Structure formats: C-alpha cells, structure tokens
Amino acid sequence: MEQKIKCFNEDTIELLQSDKLKSLFVSKENNLCYLDLPYGGESSDYLKLYSFLEEYIELKNVNDLTKLKKANERFSNKNNYEQNFRLLLNLLFDLNLFQIWVLSFNESSFSHLENIKNILRLYADKIIIKQTDYKYQYRKDKSNNKGTEYLIICYIKERDKVKEEKLKIQRWFDE
C-alpha cells in the first residue's frame, strides 16, 4: 500500500488558516495529524537551532527570513505560547480534517503536562500519553542532560460536543 506524506516548514497557524490542507486531505482516510511544535521551554528557539539548515534551504541569511521569524515568535517562549496553542487547536478542530491529533512535548514545555492535557480535553474524548526518558546530547549542563519526552495522542470529539462545551465556557465567562 502506497502512502503519501506531506511535511510543511512554515508557520503552523498560517498553514491552518490557508486552504493548503483542505486540498491535500480530501479523503477521510487521512485521519491523523502529527504536530511537532517548539515546546515553549528550553531550546524552543527553532530558528536559532536550525538556522544553518534554514539558510541552506532558503539561500538567505536567517535574519532575512521574516516569515520564519514570525512563526518562531509564536512558540519560542512561554509568554504567549498558551494563547497561540489554543488558537492552533481551535483552527485545527475547525478544519475537521483529522480525527486523531498527535503532539510531542517534554518536561520543560510551556506548561506542565496536566495543564496541556486540560487544554486538549476540550477537543479530545480520549487522550493517551506515551512517555520516554533519555539523555539529551545538546544540553550545556551535562550533569542534567536527562529528560522526558511525551507523545500525546488525542482522539477528537464529535463536533457538536465541542460546540456545546464552548458555549458552556462562554456562558460561564459572561456571568
């Protein structure tokens, strides 16, 4: 069985707001989406980490890659991460292209794992967390190079359930 995989190297929010995904994923057979966002904690400045590769691909200095700089700012620090994360999930849900979302985070992500799960519960009926511990090779402090990575698998709720829950939340804020 032949499978096609499409990868994007661009601002995830702009990608979800564009029509690119709808034309690629026209069949319900494409029901899984994997998102590897910067974690919002240690080593989340992807533009800095991958600048050599980005410059090689784009044939430009990393400082001239304004589109990538904008995307990097959304998820490179904890200050506005949760707001952008919630926007991303809402856009992804509204597209209605994927029934399973898979996301990766680690122990130094923008928030604790429980808070990330609570954010995802608005959209997911079932959440499975797979955990793996390993040694990071890039950390400066070699005495603290152990880490934990999480793969979060979300089975998305029916659309009506999410709309109902969003209405309840909105009513609560309006009171």
WOZINOR-V220684 format. One record per backbone hydrogen bond with DSSP energy under -0.5 kcal/mol. NH is the residue of the N-H (numbers start at 1). CO is the residue of the C=O. If there is no record, write none. Layout:
BEGIN
nh->[NH/NH]
co->[CO/CO]
END
This chain:
BEGIN
nh->[15/16/17/18/18/23/24/25/26/30/31/33/35/35/36/37/42/44/46/49/50/51/54/55/56/57/58/59/60/64/65/66/69/70/71/72/73/74/74/75/75/76/82/84/85/86/87/88/89/90/91/92/93/94/95/96/96/97/99/100/101/102/103/104/105/107/109/110/116/117/118/119/120/121/122/122/123/124/125/126/128/130/130/132/134/136/142/144/145/147/149/150/151/152/152/153/153/154/154/155/156/156/157/162/163/164/165/166/167/168/169/170/171/172/173/174/175]
co->[11/12/13/14/15/19/20/21/24/27/29/100/33/102/34/35/108/41/44/45/46/48/50/51/52/53/54/55/55/61/62/64/65/66/67/68/69/70/71/71/72/72/78/80/81/82/83/84/85/86/87/88/89/90/91/92/93/92/31/31/154/33/152/35/150/148/106/39/112/113/114/115/116/117/118/119/120/120/155/155/153/128/151/149/147/145/140/141/142/134/132/105/130/103/150/128/151/101/152/126/99/154/123/158/159/160/161/162/163/164/165/166/167/168/169/170/171]
END
